[in-house]
Amino acid sequence: MMDWGNSGWGVGDWVAMSALMIVFWGGMIALGVWVVRSLRLDRAQAPADRADALLAERFARGEIDGEEFSRSRELLRTGGSAPSHSGR
């Protein structure tokens, strides 16, 4: 006859299995969040790069002078938080 009391999983085995499942799914969720945030950061940086390229093209075509190019590029890099040079 089989010994049903000692051949199965004990309480400690179930606790360990449950803890490992929580760690596994927590890691999967954290990985998903990291991937989504990484993709968002790449998209957020792309418009600034595009704006810088357009500014360089305008300067190369002669539409703006060196002073306007430098001031505009600085505004792009600081996020528009540079003080105004108009004296107001």
ZIBELUR-V31493 format. One record per residue. N is the residue number from 1. PSI is psi in whole degrees, 0 to 359 (none if undefined). Layout:
# ZIBELUR-V31493
N;PSI  N;PSI
This chain:
# ZIBELUR-V31493
1;146  2;151  3;92  4;336  5;335  6;355  7;348  8;185  9;142  10;180  11;320  12;323  13;318  14;321  15;316  16;317  17;318  18;317  19;318  20;325  21;321  22;317  23;317  24;307  25;327  26;319  27;321  28;319  29;317  30;320  31;317  32;316  33;318  34;318  35;315  36;317  37;322  38;318  39;322  40;319  41;322  42;320  43;325  44;331  45;338  46;316  47;324  48;320  49;320  50;318  51;321  52;320  53;319  54;321  55;317  56;323  57;317  58;321  59;318  60;326  61;350  62;12  63;331  64;154  65;178  66;322  67;315  68;321  69;312  70;316  71;317  72;320  73;320  74;320  75;321  76;318  77;330  78;0  79;23  80;16  81;10  82;147  83;151  84;143  85;12  86;350  87;12  88;none
